[in-house]
Amino acid sequence: MQIRKEREEDYPLIHDMIKNAFKTAEHSDGNEQDLVEKLRKSSAYIKDLTLVCVENEEIVGFIMFTKNRIGETEGLSLAPLAVTPEYQHRRLGTLLVKQGLKLAKDMGYEHVIVLGNNKYYSRFGFINSKEFGIQSPFDVPSKNFMAINLQGKKNKLNAMVEYPKEFYNN
Ligand SMILES: CC(C)(COP(=O)(O)OP(=O)(O)OC[C@H]1O[C@@H](n2cnc3c(N)ncnc32)[C@H](O)[C@@H]1OP(=O)(O)O)[C@@H](O)C(=O)NCCC(=O)NCCS
């Protein structure tokens, strides 16, 4: 099993993999694979923080971190994360999140935002974003809107996350 940056030749396989993974997801709008394609073309895209998990020469996992704005600071949004159904519950999702957060930390990023299952993401250190004074622009349950400060700081930003437009028009 290998985790590496995505390559252009992976794009069609990633598209199909994400579509397949979200078919059985708890929450999905069915457009996650299209959001990825739009984000790749946007200024929010970070090639070094878009990773795939490869097993037996097949792409079985994907994670993307894109730039957002939180008040005066530049942060990251973790979305989407997907693992092929047949490969779920084997810690591939965990490895992708951990590797992505490590790279982002080394690149100097502070806040990463995720909208997702709080039980899943809390294991990586994500907490309710309100602890950092960070608000969601979306009408979502507070406990599912989470943040982490990769540099271990606890300062409050008192700001709402501004996502790239692709997140609003998807
Ligand atoms: C969420 C997802 C990426 C997890 O990937 P994974 O490789 O199966 O995760 P891991 O093996 O690292 O962790 C599995 C553990 O996480 C927990 N878990 C997995 N999915 C969960 C969910 N939706 N809610 C809560 N806990 C979850 C379980 O406790 C599981 O433990 P178990 O294997 O002992 O049952 C995968 O289920 C997936 O692709 N789902 C569809 C797409 C999706 O919902 N993405 C998340 C968007 S926020």
The ligand as a Gaussian input file, in Angstrom:
#p B3LYP/6-31G(d) Opt

LIG

0 1
 C      -15.303000       7.681000       5.937000
 C      -14.297000       6.781000       5.216000
 C      -13.358000       7.601000       4.376000
 C      -13.523000       6.004000       6.281000
 O      -12.518000       5.275000       5.642000
 P      -11.960000       3.924000       6.265000
 O      -10.697000       3.591000       5.562000
 O      -13.024000       2.896000       6.259000
 O      -11.683000       4.369000       7.752000
 P      -10.716000       3.702000       8.777000
 O      -10.530000       2.249000       8.456000
 O       -9.509000       4.518000       8.885000
 O      -11.519000       3.871000      10.104000
 C      -12.617000       3.025000      10.263000
 C      -13.237000       3.366000      11.574000
 O      -13.773000       4.638000      11.481000
 C      -15.070000       4.644000      11.998000
 N      -15.901000       5.101000      10.910000
 C      -15.815000       4.857000       9.589000
 N      -16.758000       5.528000       8.940000
 C      -17.423000       6.219000       9.870000
 C      -18.516000       7.083000       9.836000
 N      -19.121000       7.445000       8.691000
 N      -18.932000       7.586000      10.993000
 C      -18.333000       7.260000      12.160000
 N      -17.316000       6.445000      12.248000
 C      -16.874000       5.936000      11.123000
 C      -15.425000       3.301000      12.481000
 O      -15.279000       3.337000      13.888000
 C      -14.368000       2.433000      11.880000
 O      -13.916000       1.563000      12.835000
 P      -14.041000      -0.020000      12.553000
 O      -13.286000      -0.288000      11.280000
 O      -13.410000      -0.619000      13.758000
 O      -15.504000      -0.258000      12.404000
 C      -15.011000       5.740000       4.321000
 O      -15.961000       5.070000       5.102000
 C      -15.714000       6.348000       3.117000
 O      -15.105000       6.533000       2.064000
 N      -17.015000       6.619000       3.255000
 C      -17.793000       7.169000       2.152000
 C      -17.407000       8.600000       1.867000
 C      -17.520000       9.483000       3.090000
 O      -18.496000       9.453000       3.825000
 N      -16.473000      10.285000       3.318000
 C      -16.366000      11.137000       4.474000
 C      -16.819000      12.500000       4.145000
 S      -16.652000      13.547000       5.558000

